Amino acid sequence: MSKSTENKRRCAVIERKTAETQIAVTLNLDGEGNCDIATGIGFLDHMLTLLAKHGFMDLSVKAKGDLEVDCHHTVEDIGIVLGEALKEALGDKAGIRRYGNCFIPMDETLAQACLDFSGRPFLVFGAEIPKIKLGNFDAEMTEELFRAVAMHCGLTLHIRVLYGSNVHHIIEAIFKAFARAVAEAVSYDARVKGVMSSKGVL
């Protein structure tokens, strides 16, 4: 890779304020897994911590939302801002591998995330997650979070759970698989000149 690509800082700071939520995300794609997470949703804090650690990124997420209603607005808006941060940090995507794929085993669960920083947002979510609560996190919001990330990042994202029974394990395996797939896709490949596309642009 060129020196200009090697030394490029891939960071983003994004804020979103609505009548329902206030979200601030700081992201460094070339971090060390450091994180500072406070969303008011304990289980989601745990998942975002895993995202930072297993995605080799430094991540700060601060959120205040109408949790007295439910977690929906807060979770979805975090997904929106996280997707925007990924998009901004990647810039023109020069030199990156573009594609990422990972299987993660979590005890009885096996999950896969396969993705493409294509600029074409799409989500295929092949996981049946029971509609239960983990603390104040509605498990069904997992799909909504990843949909928001994909739509606002311009990410083609396929997630599937091949098998699993423990809901905590299922969601944790999904987040870890996504983190590792992102880390692979955003890593540089010296063979890539410009962007990894015959079109010359992503």
C-alpha positions in Angstrom: 0.0 0.0 0.0 1.1 3.6 -0.5 2.4 5.7 2.4 -0.5 8.0 2.0 -3.0 5.1 2.4 -1.0 3.6 5.3 -0.9 6.9 7.3 -4.5 7.9 6.6 -6.5 8.3 9.8 -9.8 6.5 9.5 -11.9 8.2 12.1 -15.3 9.7 12.4 -17.3 11.7 14.9 -21.1 11.6 14.3 -23.9 13.1 16.4 -27.7 12.8 16.0 -30.3 14.6 18.0 -34.0 14.1 17.7 -37.0 14.6 19.9 -36.5 10.9 21.0 -32.8 10.4 21.3 -29.4 12.0 21.5 -26.6 9.8 20.1 -22.8 10.6 19.8 -20.4 8.1 18.2 -16.6 8.4 17.9 -14.9 5.7 15.8 -11.4 4.8 14.9 -11.2 1.9 12.6 -7.5 1.4 13.2 -7.7 1.2 17.0 -6.9 -1.3 19.6 -10.4 -2.4 20.8 -10.7 0.4 23.3 -14.3 1.5 24.1 -16.4 3.9 26.1 -20.0 2.8 25.9 -23.0 4.2 27.7 -26.4 3.7 26.1 -28.7 3.1 29.1 -29.2 -0.4 27.8 -26.9 -2.8 29.6 -27.0 -5.7 27.2 -26.4 -3.4 24.2 -23.4 -1.8 26.0 -22.0 -5.4 26.3 -22.6 -6.1 22.6 -21.0 -2.8 21.5 -18.0 -3.5 23.7 -17.6 -6.8 21.9 -17.9 -5.0 18.6 -15.0 -2.7 19.5 -12.8 -5.5 20.9 -13.4 -8.1 18.1 -13.4 -5.5 15.4 -10.0 -4.0 16.5 -11.6 -0.5 16.6 -11.7 2.2 19.2 -15.4 3.1 19.8 -17.3 5.5 21.9 -21.1 5.5 22.0 -23.0 7.8 24.2 -26.8 7.7 24.0 -29.8 9.1 25.8 -33.2 8.0 24.7 -36.8 7.6 25.6 -36.2 4.3 27.4 -39.3 4.9 29.5 -41.2 4.1 26.3 -39.0 1.1 25.2 -35.6 0.6 23.7 -36.7 0.8 20.1 -35.8 4.4 19.2 -32.5 4.3 21.1 -31.3 1.0 19.5 -32.3 2.0 16.0 -30.8 5.5 16.2 -27.5 4.0 17.5 -27.5 1.8 14.4 -28.1 4.8 12.2 -25.2 6.8 13.7 -22.9 3.8 13.8 -23.6 3.1 10.1 -22.8 6.8 9.3 -19.6 6.7 11.3 -18.4 3.6 9.4 -19.2 5.2 6.1 -17.4 8.4 7.0 -14.3 6.7 8.5 -13.9 4.6 5.3 -13.9 7.6 3.0 -13.3 6.5 -0.6 -12.4 2.9 0.5 -9.2 2.9 -1.4 -6.9 0.0 -0.7 -9.4 -2.1 1.5 -10.3 -5.7 0.9 -14.0 -4.7 0.7 -15.4 -8.1 1.6 -15.5 -9.8 4.9 -16.8 -13.1 6.2 -16.7 -14.8 9.6 -18.2 -17.8 11.4 -18.3 -17.5 15.2 -19.1 -20.5 17.5 -20.6 -19.5 20.9 -21.1 -22.7 22.9 -24.2 -24.3 21.2 -24.6 -21.4 18.7 -23.0 -20.9 15.3 -23.4 -17.6 13.5 -22.1 -16.1 10.3 -21.7 -12.5 9.0 -20.8 -12.0 5.4 -20.5 -8.4 4.1 -19.5 -6.1 1.3 -18.7 -2.4 1.6 -20.3 -2.0 -1.8 -22.2 1.3 -1.4 -25.4 -0.7 -2.0 -27.3 -1.1 1.3 -29.0 -4.4 1.8 -29.7 -6.7 4.8 -30.5 -10.4 4.8 -31.1 -11.4 8.4 -31.4 -15.2 8.6 -31.9 -15.6 12.3 -35.0 -16.4 14.3 -34.6 -14.6 17.6 -37.3 -15.1 20.3 -39.1 -12.0 21.4 -37.8 -11.8 24.9 -36.1 -9.2 27.0 -32.4 -9.3 28.0 -32.5 -6.7 30.8 -34.1 -3.7 29.1 -33.0 -4.8 25.6 -35.7 -6.3 23.3 -34.0 -9.2 21.6 -35.9 -8.6 18.4 -34.2 -5.2 18.1 -31.0 -6.9 17.0 -32.3 -7.1 13.4 -33.4 -3.4 13.5 -29.9 -2.3 14.7 -28.1 -4.2 11.9 -30.7 -2.9 9.3 -30.0 0.7 10.4 -26.2 0.1 10.2 -26.4 -1.4 6.7 -28.8 1.2 5.3 -26.8 4.2 6.6 -23.3 2.8 5.8 -24.1 1.5 2.3 -23.3 -2.0 3.4 -24.5 -5.3 1.9 -24.8 -7.5 5.0 -25.9 -11.1 5.3 -26.3 -12.5 8.8 -27.4 -16.0 9.6 -27.6 -18.2 12.6 -27.0 -21.8 11.6 -28.2 -23.1 15.0 -28.4 -22.1 18.6 -30.8 -22.0 21.5 -29.6 -19.5 24.1 -30.7 -16.0 23.1 -27.7 -14.3 24.7 -25.3 -16.6 22.9 -27.1 -16.1 19.6 -26.9 -12.3 19.7 -23.4 -12.3 21.0 -22.2 -14.6 18.2 -23.9 -12.3 15.7 -22.1 -9.2 17.0 -18.7 -11.0 17.2 -19.1 -12.4 13.6 -20.0 -8.9 12.4 -17.1 -7.4 14.1 -14.6 -9.8 12.7 -16.1 -9.5 9.2 -15.8 -5.7 9.4 -12.2 -6.0 10.5 -11.4 -8.2 7.5 -13.2 -6.0 5.0 -11.6 -2.7 6.1 -8.1 -4.1 6.3 -5.7 -3.0 3.6 -4.4 -5.3 0.9 -1.2 -4.2 -0.9 -2.5 -5.7 -4.1 -5.5 -3.4 -4.2 -4.8 -0.3 -6.3 -7.4 2.3 -5.7 -10.7 0.6 -4.9 -11.6 -3.0 -5.2 -14.0 -2.6 -8.1 -13.9 -2.8 -11.9 -16.0 0.4 -11.9 -13.2 2.3 -10.2 -15.5 3.6 -7.5 -17.5 2.2 -4.6 
